[in-house]
Amino acid sequence: MTESQLSATSTSNKVLTRSAVIAKIEARLAGQLSDAALAAWAFDRFYAIELENEVYEEGMEDQIADVLDTLMFDDDPSFQLDEEELRGLITQLAKV
């Protein structure tokens, strides 16, 4: 693959932003998503990034990855997050 093809491929990937993750957490807090649905969404995003179908918002890679890692297990009762913990993740992502 040429350099221009690589560049075109990387720019065509969907960008996972902090605001998208925050929106999903807010949907969960509003009762629009279940814990299982939020965990599945986070799992799907994590693997989309691993497969290079999506990329993290530039400069926010570690923060978003940490939050996704936490959310992926939210459907397991022993790891389930309460409202305060979910709001803490929003605060973590909102910091610049």
C-alpha angles and dihedrals in degrees: 000000000000124000091253091052090051090049092049091049094051093048092050093060117107113251117230106214134194089243091057091052092045090050091055092049090048090050089054091049090050091053093248092117131038123227088253093052092049091048091049092049091050091047091051092049092048092054094041086059092045089052090047093240089121134026133207122254105272113268093011099077098116096042095050093043091053092051093046089050090054095045095049090073098043091107091063110088092220091057099032114136123226125218094270092052092048090050088049090057089052090051091048091053094043093059114096 
